[in-house]
Amino acid sequence: SYIHQAFVQNYLSGVLTEKEFLNSIGWGGDNFQLYKEQMWQAKDSGGTVIALNMPRTVTKEISKKGLGSISPESQKLMPPDFELGNDLYKQRFLELLGGHGGHAFLENMFAAQSTWDDTMAWQATGFMSAHLTEVMVVIVGNFHVLYDGGLPDRIRARGYSAVKTVTHVDLEDVKKDSNILLPDPTYGILSDWVWLSSY
């Protein structure tokens, strides 16, 4: 999460071992090896690795209690001028969960999802504002960027229009659904670029 940026820098500079780094940030997500190579590739090519996410404790709190009931400590970590994702993004999110708007659980889940997106957008645009000649690549799950919703939408809302998305599509998925690469009648194009590959 973005509050752990100093630990990221200390790990990549050799001050912290991998075990110390993971303990320091309370790593409890997916296998770190899935992310490690991406971090070191950026570092070894002369780039900077930036932590963008909201702490998971905050998004969990939002998903359980809703935005209006989170603690003052969590509130302090929220992005300034926070906004929920747009209507089409919400529709797609609710479709994924098999529900409709209005149910408190689903509304809270969407608020947590939107918090991920807007926090990443806030942190990314903050970095870009201080590094105007650089290109920033954000590696994030497909759902956050498909159909220009979520993260790219929030980055644009925060003042950066030059946003392009790249989405990975498995060739097996294309074989199962030949329409997957065509514009969706509701959501539009999948992505600016599509990277096709097979696992």
C-alpha positions in Angstrom: 0.0 0.0 0.0 1.1 3.6 -0.5 1.9 4.0 3.2 4.6 1.4 2.8 6.6 3.3 0.1 9.7 3.6 2.4 9.7 -0.2 2.9 9.6 -0.7 -0.9 12.6 1.6 -1.4 14.5 0.0 1.4 13.9 -3.5 0.0 14.9 -2.6 -3.5 18.0 -0.8 -2.3 19.1 -3.8 -0.2 18.5 -2.3 3.2 15.8 -4.9 3.9 15.9 -8.6 3.0 12.8 -10.0 1.2 11.6 -11.6 4.4 12.1 -8.4 6.4 10.3 -6.4 3.7 7.3 -8.8 3.6 7.1 -8.8 7.4 7.3 -5.0 7.5 4.4 -4.5 5.1 2.3 -7.3 6.6 2.2 -9.2 3.3 -0.7 -11.6 3.3 -1.9 -11.5 -0.3 -1.0 -13.7 -3.3 2.4 -15.4 -3.7 4.9 -12.5 -3.7 6.9 -14.3 -6.5 4.1 -13.2 -8.9 5.1 -9.6 -8.2 8.8 -9.7 -7.4 10.1 -9.9 -11.0 8.0 -6.9 -12.0 9.4 -4.8 -9.2 13.0 -5.7 -10.0 12.5 -5.3 -13.7 11.4 -1.7 -13.1 14.3 -1.1 -10.7 17.0 -2.7 -12.9 15.9 -0.7 -15.9 16.4 2.6 -14.1 12.8 3.1 -13.1 11.1 3.8 -9.8 8.7 1.4 -8.1 5.7 3.3 -6.5 3.3 1.7 -4.1 -0.2 2.9 -5.1 -2.8 0.9 -3.2 -4.9 1.8 -0.3 -4.1 -0.3 2.8 -6.2 -3.4 2.7 -7.4 -2.7 6.3 -9.2 0.4 5.0 -10.9 -1.3 2.0 -12.0 -4.2 4.3 -13.5 -1.7 6.7 -15.3 0.0 3.9 -16.7 -3.3 2.5 -18.0 -4.2 6.0 -19.2 -0.8 7.3 -19.6 1.5 4.3 -17.9 4.8 3.6 -19.8 6.7 6.2 -18.8 4.5 9.1 -15.0 4.1 8.8 -12.7 5.2 11.6 -11.1 8.6 11.7 -7.7 6.9 11.1 -9.0 5.3 7.9 -10.7 8.5 6.8 -7.3 10.3 7.0 -5.9 7.8 4.4 -8.7 8.4 1.9 -7.8 10.4 -1.3 -8.8 14.0 -1.3 -11.9 14.7 -3.5 -12.7 11.0 -3.4 -15.4 9.8 -5.9 -17.0 6.5 -6.6 -16.5 4.9 -10.0 -18.8 5.9 -12.8 -22.2 4.4 -13.5 -21.1 2.0 -16.2 -18.2 0.8 -14.1 -20.6 0.2 -11.2 -23.0 -1.7 -13.5 -20.2 -3.9 -14.7 -19.1 -4.5 -11.1 -22.6 -5.5 -10.0 -23.0 -7.8 -13.0 -19.7 -9.5 -11.9 -21.2 -10.1 -8.4 -24.5 -11.2 -9.8 -26.5 -8.4 -8.1 -28.1 -5.1 -8.5 -27.6 -1.7 -6.8 -29.3 -0.8 -3.6 -28.3 -3.7 -1.4 -26.0 -2.4 1.3 -23.5 -5.2 1.0 -23.0 -4.6 -2.8 -22.9 -0.8 -2.3 -20.2 -1.2 0.3 -18.2 -3.6 -2.0 -18.4 -1.1 -4.8 -17.3 1.6 -2.5 -14.3 -0.5 -1.5 -13.5 -1.2 -5.2 -13.8 2.5 -6.0 -11.4 3.3 -3.1 -8.7 1.0 -4.7 -9.1 2.8 -8.0 -9.2 6.4 -6.8 -6.4 5.8 -4.3 -4.2 4.4 -7.1 -5.2 7.4 -9.4 -4.4 9.9 -6.6 -1.0 8.4 -5.9 -0.2 7.9 -9.6 -1.1 11.5 -10.6 0.9 12.8 -7.6 4.0 11.0 -8.9 3.4 12.1 -12.5 3.0 15.7 -11.4 6.5 15.6 -9.9 8.0 13.7 -12.9 6.5 15.4 -16.0 9.1 13.9 -18.4 8.6 10.3 -17.4 6.2 7.6 -18.5 4.4 5.7 -15.7 3.2 2.1 -16.2 0.7 0.9 -13.7 0.4 -2.9 -13.4 -3.1 -3.8 -12.1 -5.7 -6.4 -12.5 -7.7 -6.4 -15.7 -11.1 -5.4 -14.2 -9.6 -2.1 -12.9 -8.9 -1.0 -16.5 -11.3 -2.8 -18.9 -13.6 -0.6 -21.0 -11.7 2.5 -19.7 -13.5 2.2 -16.3 -12.1 2.2 -12.8 -8.5 3.4 -12.7 -8.1 5.1 -16.1 -11.4 7.0 -15.6 -10.2 8.2 -12.1 -6.8 9.2 -13.5 -8.5 11.3 -16.1 -10.8 12.8 -13.5 -7.7 13.9 -11.6 -6.3 15.8 -14.6 -4.4 13.4 -16.8 -5.9 12.8 -20.2 -2.9 10.9 -21.8 -3.9 7.5 -20.5 -3.7 4.3 -22.5 -4.7 0.8 -21.4 -3.2 -2.6 -22.3 -5.2 -5.7 -21.5 -4.1 -9.3 -21.5 -6.4 -11.8 -23.1 -5.7 -15.5 -23.1 -6.0 -17.0 -26.6 -8.1 -19.8 -25.1 -10.7 -17.3 -24.1 -10.7 -16.0 -27.7 -11.3 -19.5 -28.9 -14.2 -19.9 -26.5 -15.8 -16.5 -27.3 -14.8 -15.0 -30.7 -16.7 -11.8 -29.9 -14.5 -11.1 -26.8 -12.4 -8.6 -28.8 -15.3 -6.7 -30.4 -16.7 -3.5 -28.9 -19.3 -4.2 -26.3 -22.7 -2.6 -27.1 -22.9 -1.1 -23.6 -19.3 -0.6 -22.5 -17.4 0.0 -25.7 -13.9 -1.2 -26.6 -12.1 -3.6 -24.3 -8.8 -1.7 -24.2 -6.6 0.6 -26.3 -4.3 -2.4 -26.9 -4.9 -6.1 -26.3 -2.0 -8.4 -25.6 -2.9 -12.0 -26.8 -1.0 -14.9 -25.4 -1.5 -18.4 -24.1 -0.4 -19.6 -20.6 
